[in-house]
Amino acid sequence: MDRLEPRIRRATAADVGELGYVGPAAYAAEYAYLWDDSAALARQLATFNSDAFSQLLQRPEARVWVAQVDEAIVGFLTMIIGAVDPIRSKPGGTEIPRLYLLPAAKGQAIGRKLVE
């Protein structure tokens, strides 16, 4: 397979619809096998829906970065600025609660590019 060359950019409100598909798809591809309760899995997937991304983007301390190949989002990273540092328990840290890629985007160093 040819190496994917993503464009990394900050997500906007115009991206929430696509993120609402990419988020649940990436999560389900990676973790669905761990769930034996389909209703519980559905509740978890709802935390990746368009409304969840819309609410996240409205938070001033939140950042969402997307990896885009051609016109399609293939992954994303969520970041919370000013979070409490889990080691020192002091404010001013940064938390990365989610970094997900669609299966075809894995093994391409896209996750590393999102973090950078």
C-alpha positions as CSV (number, residue, x, y, z in Angstrom):
1,M,0.0,0.0,0.0
2,D,1.2,3.5,-0.8
3,R,2.1,5.6,2.2
4,L,-0.6,8.1,3.1
5,E,0.4,11.8,3.3
6,P,-2.0,13.4,5.6
7,R,-2.6,17.1,6.2
8,I,-2.8,17.8,9.9
9,R,-5.0,20.7,10.9
10,R,-7.2,22.0,13.7
11,A,-10.8,20.8,13.4
12,T,-13.6,23.3,12.9
13,A,-17.4,23.2,13.4
14,A,-17.6,22.2,9.7
15,D,-15.9,18.9,10.6
16,V,-18.3,17.6,13.3
17,G,-20.5,15.7,10.9
18,E,-17.5,13.7,9.5
19,L,-15.9,13.3,12.9
20,G,-19.3,11.9,14.0
21,Y,-18.7,9.0,11.6
22,V,-14.9,8.6,11.9
23,G,-15.0,8.6,15.7
24,P,-17.4,5.7,16.2
25,A,-15.9,3.8,13.2
26,A,-12.3,4.1,14.5
27,Y,-13.4,3.1,18.0
28,A,-15.5,0.2,16.9
29,A,-12.7,-1.1,14.6
30,E,-10.3,-1.2,17.5
31,Y,-12.4,-2.1,20.6
32,A,-15.8,-3.6,19.6
33,Y,-14.5,-7.1,20.4
34,L,-14.2,-6.1,24.0
35,W,-17.9,-5.4,24.4
36,D,-20.4,-8.2,25.0
37,D,-23.2,-5.7,25.8
38,S,-24.3,-4.1,22.5
39,A,-26.3,-1.4,24.4
40,A,-23.3,-0.4,26.4
41,L,-21.2,-0.3,23.2
42,A,-23.8,1.9,21.6
43,R,-23.6,4.3,24.6
44,Q,-19.8,4.4,24.3
45,L,-20.0,5.1,20.6
46,A,-22.4,8.0,21.3
47,T,-19.5,9.7,23.1
48,F,-18.0,10.0,19.6
49,N,-21.1,11.4,17.8
50,S,-21.4,14.8,16.0
51,D,-23.0,16.4,19.1
52,A,-20.2,15.3,21.3
53,F,-17.6,16.8,18.9
54,S,-19.6,20.0,18.6
55,Q,-19.7,20.4,22.4
56,L,-16.0,19.6,22.7
57,L,-15.1,22.2,20.1
58,Q,-17.0,24.8,22.0
59,R,-14.9,24.3,25.1
60,P,-12.1,27.0,25.2
61,E,-9.6,24.6,26.7
62,A,-10.2,21.9,24.1
63,R,-8.4,21.3,20.8
64,V,-9.3,18.8,18.2
65,W,-6.7,18.0,15.4
66,V,-7.6,16.0,12.4
67,A,-5.6,14.0,9.9
68,Q,-7.0,14.5,6.4
69,V,-6.0,12.5,3.3
70,D,-7.4,14.0,0.1
71,E,-10.7,15.3,1.4
72,A,-11.4,12.6,4.0
73,I,-10.6,12.7,7.7
74,V,-8.8,9.5,8.6
75,G,-8.1,10.2,12.2
76,F,-8.2,12.7,15.1
77,L,-6.6,13.7,18.3
78,T,-8.4,15.5,21.2
79,M,-6.4,17.6,23.6
80,I,-7.3,19.5,26.8
81,I,-5.1,22.4,27.6
82,G,-4.5,23.4,31.2
83,A,-5.5,20.0,32.6
84,V,-4.1,18.9,35.9
85,D,-0.7,17.2,35.6
86,P,-1.3,13.6,36.7
87,I,2.2,13.2,38.1
88,R,2.6,16.4,40.1
89,S,-1.2,17.2,40.5
90,K,-0.6,20.7,39.4
91,P,-2.6,22.7,36.8
92,G,-1.0,23.6,33.5
93,G,-0.7,20.2,32.0
94,T,-2.1,18.9,28.7
95,E,-4.3,15.8,28.4
96,I,-4.7,13.8,25.2
97,P,-7.9,11.8,26.0
98,R,-8.3,10.4,22.4
99,L,-6.2,9.6,19.4
100,Y,-8.0,7.4,16.9
101,L,-7.3,6.4,13.3
102,L,-9.4,4.5,10.8
103,P,-7.8,1.0,10.1
104,A,-6.5,2.0,6.7
105,A,-4.6,4.9,8.2
106,K,-2.7,2.8,10.8
107,G,1.0,2.1,10.4
108,Q,1.6,5.3,8.5
109,A,3.0,7.4,11.3
110,I,-0.2,9.5,11.2
111,G,-0.7,9.2,15.0
112,R,2.8,10.5,15.5
113,K,2.1,13.5,13.2
114,L,-1.1,14.3,15.1
115,V,0.9,14.4,18.4
116,E,3.6,16.5,16.9
